[in-house]
Amino acid sequence: AYWNETGATSCYSCAAGAHSSGTGATTCHVCAAGTYQNQTGGTECHRCAAGTYWNGTAATSCYGCAKGTYFSGTGAMLCYGCA
């Protein structure tokens, strides 16, 4: 959660696809490529699982690698072609 004005009586939740930096946050940060946050109010973005990727920002989920492609690690921004 975050608040960006003085005199707060409550805090805003960051939207899905973004996260706050934790206690005392004044803004939300969009998730970087290869990461996602699927819930509102998140405090971190999660790395895309093996076999999935996301090449944009502010993701709420990751895409599965297409047929004929793969990625064995986490946090992929692209999938590699099978050789």
C-alpha positions as CSV (number, residue, x, y, z in Angstrom):
1,A,0.0,0.0,0.0
2,Y,1.1,3.6,-0.5
3,W,0.0,7.2,0.1
4,N,1.4,10.2,-1.8
5,E,-0.1,13.1,0.2
6,T,0.3,14.5,3.7
7,G,-2.5,14.0,6.3
8,A,-3.4,10.4,5.2
9,T,-6.1,8.5,7.1
10,S,-5.7,5.4,4.9
11,C,-3.5,4.0,2.1
12,Y,-4.1,3.1,-1.5
13,S,-3.5,-0.5,-2.7
14,C,-1.3,-0.8,-5.8
15,A,-3.1,-2.3,-8.8
16,A,-2.4,-5.7,-10.1
17,G,0.7,-5.5,-12.4
18,A,2.4,-3.2,-9.9
19,H,3.8,-3.3,-6.3
20,S,4.8,-1.0,-3.5
21,S,8.2,-1.0,-1.9
22,G,6.6,-1.8,1.5
23,T,6.2,0.3,4.7
24,G,6.3,4.1,4.0
25,A,5.9,3.8,0.2
26,T,4.7,6.9,-1.6
27,T,4.2,5.3,-5.1
28,C,3.7,2.0,-6.9
29,H,6.2,0.5,-9.3
30,V,5.1,-1.4,-12.4
31,C,6.4,-4.9,-12.7
32,A,9.3,-5.2,-15.1
33,A,9.5,-7.5,-18.1
34,G,9.8,-11.2,-17.0
35,T,7.8,-10.5,-13.8
36,Y,4.1,-10.2,-12.8
37,Q,1.8,-9.4,-9.9
38,N,-1.7,-10.8,-10.1
39,Q,-3.2,-9.3,-7.0
40,T,-3.9,-5.7,-5.8
41,G,-1.8,-4.5,-2.9
42,G,1.3,-6.5,-3.8
43,T,4.7,-5.7,-2.3
44,E,6.8,-7.5,-4.9
45,C,6.6,-8.8,-8.4
46,H,7.0,-12.5,-9.1
47,R,9.3,-13.9,-11.7
48,C,7.6,-15.7,-14.6
49,A,7.8,-19.5,-14.0
50,A,9.8,-21.8,-16.3
51,G,8.1,-22.3,-19.6
52,T,6.4,-18.9,-19.4
53,Y,7.5,-15.3,-20.3
54,W,6.4,-11.7,-20.4
55,N,8.1,-9.1,-22.6
56,G,6.2,-6.0,-21.5
57,T,5.7,-4.2,-18.2
58,A,2.8,-4.2,-15.7
59,A,2.0,-7.9,-16.2
60,T,-0.8,-9.6,-14.2
61,S,0.3,-13.0,-15.6
62,C,2.9,-14.6,-18.0
63,Y,2.3,-16.2,-21.3
64,G,3.2,-19.9,-22.0
65,C,6.0,-20.4,-24.4
66,A,4.6,-21.2,-27.9
67,K,4.9,-24.7,-29.5
68,G,8.5,-25.2,-30.6
69,T,9.9,-22.8,-28.0
70,Y,11.1,-23.1,-24.4
71,F,12.7,-21.3,-21.5
72,S,14.0,-23.5,-18.6
73,G,14.7,-20.7,-16.1
74,T,12.5,-18.1,-14.4
75,G,11.9,-14.5,-15.2
76,A,12.0,-14.9,-19.0
77,M,11.3,-12.1,-21.4
78,L,11.3,-14.4,-24.4
79,C,11.4,-18.1,-25.2
80,Y,14.1,-19.8,-27.3
81,G,13.4,-21.9,-30.4
82,C,14.0,-25.6,-30.1
83,A,16.9,-26.8,-32.2
